[in-house]
């Protein structure tokens, strides 16, 4: 590939690509330079965020804890493994405990995760909050990087893992995005070679059920019975273990909390509760639809996504296509999707760019712009409030949601094409 110095400005910056649909807008060297700049800028912003987060001791003085949502992930297992599990899904007692951890008033943090996560997070019950936050962020990013290496065996995974904007969003939010991406990357990346391990990774989505909606469909359609059994056993084992240690009633507490959160966050009992959510349901609500209309639109998108995933896996589409269809189809199907969840977008981009079937059917420039959208547009959700005031519509959230649609269309288009004789898999 030619460097910028060997190209005209029109070639390098994509003018020809916009009209001809062939050449990639930027050279690989320029993409790497931009990625390195993104890492540097992200590091500066994260350091500034840390400084802001300790203005009030362990909070920013505005009700946000240092590590933000990690206060939930740490407090839940601490209470559970100190014989106080009944306090986790009680908002007042849980909120009081979290405020005692940081020593300041907090906004309305809630533990909205299944009891199964308390089992996996048990080690954090033994670690103080701040060291736990560091372990959580570093190990989550490293797991994401290792999963990305499966998709990029020839190199480049380190830079992409460090420069992925959604990973930055995940870090400042203290959230699960890197872990989710790692589970998708390991579960789908190892499926053909180590189905038992792969199934166990996919079974861990019992802790993020809104992102595991289409996994059983994919495994059944692809006749991956060993992986399906492994996933089911893993999910059942975690569910049983949580019930054994914390009591069966903890599940009814969780479901009651989930119902309350659905009314608050999705159906909008409070004013503009959606924050940086980017699901189809939330975008339709932001554009003025009522709850039944939003559910109907979400159901339509979910049906389209399920059909595409089922066809891709049933027909034995190539490695990158079937994986991208599943992950992006999940984005289409779930009503609860946050910007930090799109860390797994880096995996989708890697899968599709390394898939010979995709490269044979899709113009390089189209793949480039669709990939750039998936990686970059989630950042707009950070500025959605400002954009709303300037433009007058919820353009930030809308564009963030649309970030995963173009590559989903590409994956669906490639699914319908005749499959190659041999599906290309990443090397060991």
C-alpha positions as CSV (number, residue, x, y, z in Angstrom):
1,X,0.0,0.0,0.0
2,X,1.4,3.4,-0.9
3,X,2.2,5.9,1.7
4,X,0.7,9.5,1.7
5,X,3.8,10.8,0.0
6,X,3.1,8.6,-3.0
7,X,-0.5,9.7,-3.4
8,X,-2.3,12.8,-4.5
9,X,-4.4,14.5,-1.8
10,X,-7.5,13.4,-3.5
11,X,-6.4,9.8,-3.4
12,X,-5.1,9.9,0.2
13,X,-8.2,11.5,1.7
14,X,-10.7,9.5,-0.1
15,X,-12.3,11.8,-2.8
16,X,-11.8,9.2,-5.4
17,X,-13.1,6.5,-3.1
18,X,-16.3,8.4,-2.5
19,X,-17.1,8.4,-6.2
20,X,-15.4,5.3,-7.4
21,X,-15.7,3.1,-4.4
22,X,-12.3,1.4,-4.8
23,X,-9.3,2.9,-3.1
24,X,-9.0,3.1,0.7
25,X,-9.2,6.8,1.8
26,X,-6.1,6.8,4.0
27,X,-2.8,4.8,3.8
28,X,-2.1,2.3,6.5
29,X,0.8,4.4,7.7
30,X,-1.6,7.4,8.3
31,X,-4.1,5.2,10.0
32,X,-1.4,4.0,12.4
33,X,-0.3,7.6,13.1
34,X,-3.8,8.7,13.8
35,X,-4.3,5.7,16.1
36,X,-1.1,6.6,18.1
37,X,-2.4,10.2,18.4
38,X,-5.7,8.9,19.7
39,X,-3.9,6.8,22.3
40,X,-2.0,9.9,23.5
41,X,-5.0,12.2,23.5
42,X,-7.0,9.5,25.3
43,X,-4.4,9.1,28.0
44,X,-4.4,12.9,28.6
45,X,-8.2,12.9,28.9
46,X,-8.2,10.0,31.2
47,X,-5.7,11.6,33.5
48,X,-7.8,14.7,33.6
49,X,-10.9,12.6,34.4
50,X,-9.0,11.0,37.3
51,X,-8.1,14.4,38.6
52,X,-11.7,15.5,38.4
53,X,-12.9,12.3,40.1
54,X,-10.9,13.0,43.3
55,X,-12.0,16.7,43.8
56,X,-14.3,15.5,46.6
57,X,-12.0,12.8,48.1
58,X,-13.1,9.7,46.2
59,X,-15.8,11.5,44.2
60,X,-15.9,14.4,41.8
61,X,-18.0,16.4,44.2
62,X,-21.0,16.0,41.8
63,X,-22.1,12.5,42.9
64,X,-19.8,10.4,40.7
65,X,-17.4,8.0,42.4
66,X,-13.9,7.5,41.2
67,X,-14.2,4.7,38.7
68,X,-17.8,5.6,38.3
69,X,-19.9,2.4,37.8
70,X,-17.2,0.2,39.3
71,X,-18.6,1.2,42.6
72,X,-21.4,-1.1,41.8
73,X,-19.2,-4.0,40.6
74,X,-17.1,-3.8,43.8
75,X,-19.9,-3.2,46.3
76,X,-22.1,-6.0,45.2
77,X,-19.6,-8.9,45.7
78,X,-18.3,-7.2,48.9
79,X,-21.8,-7.3,50.4
80,X,-22.6,-10.8,49.1
81,X,-19.5,-12.4,50.5
82,X,-19.8,-10.6,53.8
83,X,-23.2,-12.2,54.4
84,X,-25.2,-9.1,53.4
85,X,-26.6,-10.3,50.1
86,X,-30.1,-9.1,51.0
87,X,-28.9,-5.5,50.8
88,X,-27.7,-5.7,47.2
89,X,-31.0,-5.2,45.4
90,X,-32.5,-2.9,48.0
91,X,-31.7,0.5,46.7
92,X,-31.6,2.4,50.0
93,X,-29.3,0.0,51.8
94,X,-27.1,-0.5,48.8
95,X,-26.9,3.2,48.2
96,X,-26.0,3.9,51.8
97,X,-23.2,1.3,51.7
98,X,-21.7,2.8,48.5
99,X,-21.7,6.2,50.1
100,X,-19.9,4.8,53.1
101,X,-17.2,3.4,50.7
102,X,-16.4,6.8,49.2
103,X,-17.3,9.0,52.1
104,X,-19.4,11.4,50.0
105,X,-22.9,11.7,48.7
106,X,-23.5,9.8,45.4
107,X,-26.0,9.8,42.6
108,X,-28.4,7.0,42.2
109,X,-26.1,4.0,41.5
110,X,-27.9,0.7,41.5
111,X,-26.8,-3.0,41.2
112,X,-28.6,-4.1,38.1
113,X,-26.6,-7.3,37.3
114,X,-27.6,-10.9,37.8
115,X,-26.6,-12.7,41.0
116,X,-24.3,-14.9,38.9
117,X,-21.9,-12.0,38.6
118,X,-21.4,-12.0,42.3
119,X,-19.8,-15.4,42.0
120,X,-17.3,-14.4,39.3
121,X,-16.5,-11.2,41.2
122,X,-15.8,-12.9,44.5
123,X,-12.1,-12.0,44.5
124,X,-13.0,-8.3,44.6
125,X,-14.6,-8.9,48.0
126,X,-11.1,-9.4,49.4
127,X,-9.5,-6.3,47.7
128,X,-9.9,-2.7,48.8
129,X,-11.8,-0.5,46.4
130,X,-9.0,1.5,44.7
131,X,-6.7,-1.5,44.0
132,X,-9.8,-3.4,42.8
133,X,-10.5,-0.6,40.3
134,X,-7.0,-0.8,39.0
135,X,-7.1,-4.6,38.7
136,X,-10.6,-4.4,37.0
137,X,-9.5,-1.9,34.3
138,X,-6.1,-3.4,33.6
139,X,-7.1,-7.0,33.5
140,X,-10.2,-6.2,31.4
141,X,-8.2,-4.3,28.8
142,X,-5.6,-7.1,28.7
143,X,-8.3,-9.8,28.2
144,X,-9.7,-7.7,25.3
145,X,-6.3,-7.3,23.8
146,X,-5.6,-11.1,24.0
147,X,-9.0,-11.8,22.3
148,X,-8.2,-9.2,19.6
149,X,-4.9,-11.1,18.9
150,X,-6.9,-14.1,18.0
151,X,-8.6,-12.0,15.3
152,X,-5.3,-10.3,14.2
153,X,-2.7,-13.0,14.3
154,X,-0.4,-11.1,12.0
155,X,0.0,-8.1,14.3
156,X,-1.7,-4.7,14.9
157,X,-3.8,-5.9,17.9
158,X,-1.9,-3.9,20.5
159,X,-2.4,-0.6,18.7
160,X,-6.0,-1.2,17.9
161,X,-6.8,-2.3,21.4
162,X,-5.2,0.8,22.9
163,X,-6.8,3.2,20.3
164,X,-10.4,1.8,20.3
165,X,-12.5,4.8,21.4
166,X,-15.2,2.6,23.0
167,X,-12.4,1.2,25.2
168,X,-11.7,4.7,26.4
169,X,-15.4,5.2,27.2
170,X,-15.4,1.9,29.1
171,X,-12.4,3.0,31.1
172,X,-13.7,6.3,32.3
173,X,-17.0,4.6,33.1
174,X,-15.4,1.7,35.0
175,X,-17.6,-0.7,33.0
176,X,-17.7,-4.2,31.5
177,X,-17.2,-3.4,27.8
178,X,-13.6,-4.8,27.5
179,X,-14.7,-8.0,29.3
180,X,-17.7,-8.4,27.0
181,X,-15.5,-8.0,24.0
182,X,-13.0,-10.5,25.4
183,X,-15.8,-13.1,25.9
184,X,-17.0,-12.5,22.3
185,X,-13.5,-12.7,21.0
186,X,-12.5,-15.8,22.8
187,X,-15.8,-17.6,22.5
188,X,-16.1,-17.0,18.7
189,X,-12.4,-17.1,18.0
190,X,-11.9,-20.5,19.6
191,X,-15.2,-22.1,18.5
192,X,-13.8,-24.2,15.6
193,X,-10.7,-25.4,17.5
194,X,-11.7,-25.6,21.2
195,X,-15.5,-25.7,21.3
196,X,-15.7,-26.6,25.0
197,X,-13.6,-23.6,26.1
198,X,-15.4,-21.4,23.5
199,X,-18.8,-22.5,24.9
200,X,-17.8,-21.8,28.4
201,X,-16.8,-18.2,27.4
202,X,-20.1,-17.8,25.6
203,X,-22.0,-19.2,28.6
204,X,-20.6,-16.4,30.8
205,X,-23.0,-14.1,28.9
206,X,-25.5,-15.2,31.6
207,X,-24.0,-12.2,33.4
208,X,-24.9,-9.9,30.5
209,X,-28.1,-11.5,29.2
210,X,-29.1,-8.6,27.0
211,X,-25.9,-9.2,24.9
212,X,-26.3,-13.0,24.8
213,X,-29.7,-13.0,23.1
214,X,-28.7,-14.4,19.8
215,X,-25.9,-16.8,20.9
216,X,-28.1,-19.9,21.4
217,X,-29.7,-19.2,17.9
218,X,-26.3,-19.0,16.3
219,X,-25.0,-22.2,18.0
220,X,-28.1,-24.1,17.1
221,X,-28.2,-22.9,13.5
222,X,-24.5,-23.7,13.1
223,X,-25.0,-27.1,14.8
224,X,-22.3,-26.4,17.3
225,X,-23.7,-28.8,19.8
226,X,-20.6,-29.3,22.0
227,X,-20.2,-25.5,22.4
228,X,-23.9,-25.1,23.1
229,X,-23.8,-27.8,25.8
230,X,-20.7,-26.2,27.3
231,X,-22.4,-22.8,27.4
232,X,-25.5,-24.2,29.0
233,X,-23.6,-26.1,31.6
234,X,-21.5,-23.0,32.4
235,X,-24.6,-20.8,32.8
236,X,-26.4,-23.4,34.9
237,X,-23.4,-23.9,37.1
238,X,-23.1,-20.2,37.8
239,X,-26.9,-19.9,38.5
240,X,-26.9,-22.8,40.9
241,X,-23.8,-21.6,42.7
242,X,-25.3,-18.2,43.3
243,X,-28.5,-19.7,44.6
244,X,-26.5,-22.0,46.9
245,X,-24.4,-19.3,48.5
246,X,-26.9,-16.4,48.5
247,X,-30.2,-18.1,48.6
248,X,-32.9,-18.6,45.9
249,X,-34.7,-15.5,47.0
250,X,-31.9,-13.3,45.6
251,X,-33.2,-14.1,42.1
252,X,-36.7,-12.7,42.9
253,X,-35.0,-9.6,44.3
254,X,-33.0,-9.3,41.1
255,X,-36.1,-9.7,38.9
256,X,-38.0,-7.1,40.9
257,X,-35.0,-4.6,40.5
258,X,-34.9,-5.4,36.8
259,X,-38.6,-4.5,36.4
260,X,-38.1,-1.2,38.2
261,X,-35.1,-0.4,36.0
262,X,-36.9,-1.2,32.8
263,X,-39.7,1.2,33.7
264,X,-37.1,3.9,34.7
265,X,-34.4,3.5,32.0
266,X,-36.2,2.2,29.0
267,X,-39.8,3.3,29.3
268,X,-38.8,6.8,30.6
269,X,-40.7,7.2,33.9
270,X,-38.1,9.8,34.7
271,X,-37.1,12.7,32.4
272,X,-34.5,11.7,29.8
273,X,-33.1,8.7,31.6
274,X,-31.2,7.2,28.7
275,X,-27.8,8.8,29.1
276,X,-25.5,7.4,26.4
277,X,-27.7,4.4,25.5
278,X,-27.7,3.7,21.7
279,X,-30.2,0.9,21.2
280,X,-32.9,1.0,18.5
281,X,-35.5,1.2,21.3
282,X,-33.9,4.3,22.9
283,X,-33.2,6.1,19.5
284,X,-36.9,5.6,18.5
285,X,-38.0,6.9,21.9
286,X,-35.7,9.9,21.6
287,X,-37.2,10.7,18.2
288,X,-40.7,11.0,19.8
289,X,-42.2,7.5,19.6
290,X,-44.2,6.2,22.6
291,X,-43.3,3.0,24.4
292,X,-45.5,0.6,22.3
293,X,-44.1,2.0,19.1
294,X,-40.6,1.7,20.3
295,X,-41.1,-1.9,21.3
296,X,-42.6,-2.6,17.9
297,X,-39.6,-1.1,16.1
298,X,-37.2,-2.9,18.4
299,X,-39.0,-6.2,17.7
300,X,-38.8,-5.6,13.9
301,X,-35.0,-4.9,14.1
302,X,-34.6,-8.0,16.4
303,X,-36.4,-10.2,13.9
304,X,-34.2,-9.0,11.0
305,X,-31.1,-9.5,13.1
306,X,-32.2,-13.0,14.1
307,X,-32.9,-14.0,10.5
308,X,-29.5,-12.7,9.4
309,X,-27.7,-14.5,12.2
310,X,-29.6,-17.7,11.6
311,X,-28.9,-17.7,7.9
312,X,-25.2,-16.9,8.3
313,X,-24.6,-19.7,10.8
314,X,-26.9,-22.2,9.1
315,X,-25.2,-21.7,5.7
316,X,-21.7,-22.0,7.2
317,X,-20.7,-18.4,6.3
318,X,-17.0,-17.7,6.6
319,X,-15.4,-17.0,10.0
320,X,-15.5,-13.2,9.8
321,X,-19.0,-12.9,8.3
322,X,-20.8,-15.2,10.7
323,X,-19.1,-13.7,13.8
324,X,-19.8,-10.1,12.6
325,X,-23.4,-11.0,11.9
326,X,-23.8,-12.4,15.4
327,X,-22.2,-9.5,17.3
328,X,-23.8,-6.7,15.2
329,X,-27.1,-8.5,15.1
330,X,-27.0,-8.4,18.9
331,X,-26.6,-4.7,18.7
332,X,-29.7,-4.6,16.5
333,X,-31.7,-7.0,18.8
334,X,-31.2,-5.7,22.3
335,X,-33.1,-2.8,23.7
336,X,-30.4,-2.1,26.2
337,X,-27.1,-1.1,24.6
338,X,-24.5,1.4,25.9
339,X,-21.7,3.2,24.0
340,X,-19.1,1.4,26.0
341,X,-20.5,-2.0,24.9
342,X,-19.1,-1.3,21.4
343,X,-15.6,-2.2,22.5
344,X,-16.3,-5.4,20.6
345,X,-16.5,-3.2,17.4
346,X,-12.7,-3.6,17.1
347,X,-13.2,-7.4,16.9
348,X,-15.8,-7.0,14.2
349,X,-13.6,-4.7,12.1
350,X,-10.7,-7.2,12.5
351,X,-12.8,-10.1,11.5
352,X,-14.2,-8.5,8.4
353,X,-10.9,-7.0,7.2
354,X,-9.2,-10.4,7.5
355,X,-12.0,-12.3,5.8
356,X,-11.3,-13.1,2.1
357,X,-15.0,-13.5,1.3
358,X,-15.7,-10.0,2.5
359,X,-12.7,-8.5,0.7
360,X,-13.7,-10.2,-2.5
361,X,-17.3,-8.8,-2.4
362,X,-17.1,-5.4,-0.8
363,X,-15.2,-2.3,-2.1
364,X,-12.3,-1.4,0.1
365,X,-13.5,2.1,0.6
366,X,-17.0,1.0,1.7
367,X,-15.5,-1.4,4.2
368,X,-13.2,1.5,5.4
369,X,-16.0,4.0,6.0
370,X,-18.3,1.5,7.6
371,X,-15.4,0.3,9.9
372,X,-14.5,3.9,10.8
373,X,-18.1,4.6,11.7
374,X,-18.3,1.6,14.0
375,X,-15.1,2.6,15.8
376,X,-15.5,6.4,15.9
377,X,-19.2,7.3,16.0
378,X,-19.8,6.0,19.6
379,X,-17.7,8.9,20.8
380,X,-20.5,11.2,19.7
381,X,-22.6,10.0,22.5
382,X,-20.3,11.9,24.9
383,X,-21.3,15.1,23.2
384,X,-25.0,14.2,22.6
385,X,-26.3,16.8,25.0
386,X,-24.3,19.6,23.3
387,X,-25.3,18.4,19.9
388,X,-28.9,18.3,20.9
389,X,-28.8,21.9,21.9
390,X,-27.0,23.0,18.7
391,X,-28.9,21.0,16.2
392,X,-32.2,20.4,18.0
393,X,-32.4,16.6,17.6
394,X,-30.7,13.7,19.4
395,X,-28.2,13.4,16.6
396,X,-25.4,12.1,18.8
397,X,-27.4,9.1,20.0
398,X,-28.8,8.6,16.5
399,X,-25.4,8.5,14.8
400,X,-24.0,6.3,17.6
401,X,-26.8,3.8,16.9
402,X,-26.2,4.0,13.2
403,X,-22.6,3.2,13.7
404,X,-23.3,-0.6,13.8
405,X,-25.8,-0.7,10.9
406,X,-23.5,-0.3,7.9
407,X,-21.3,-3.2,8.8
408,X,-24.3,-5.3,9.7
409,X,-25.6,-4.7,6.2
410,X,-22.2,-5.7,4.8
411,X,-22.2,-8.9,6.8
412,X,-25.8,-9.7,5.7
413,X,-25.0,-9.0,2.1
414,X,-22.0,-11.3,2.2
415,X,-24.1,-14.0,4.0
416,X,-26.4,-14.2,1.0
417,X,-23.5,-14.6,-1.5
418,X,-22.4,-18.2,-2.4
419,X,-19.9,-19.3,0.3
420,X,-16.3,-20.1,-0.5
421,X,-15.1,-23.7,-0.5
422,X,-12.9,-23.1,2.6
423,X,-13.7,-20.6,5.3
424,X,-10.6,-18.8,6.4
425,X,-9.8,-18.9,10.2
426,X,-7.3,-16.9,12.1
427,X,-4.0,-18.8,12.8
428,X,-3.0,-20.0,16.2
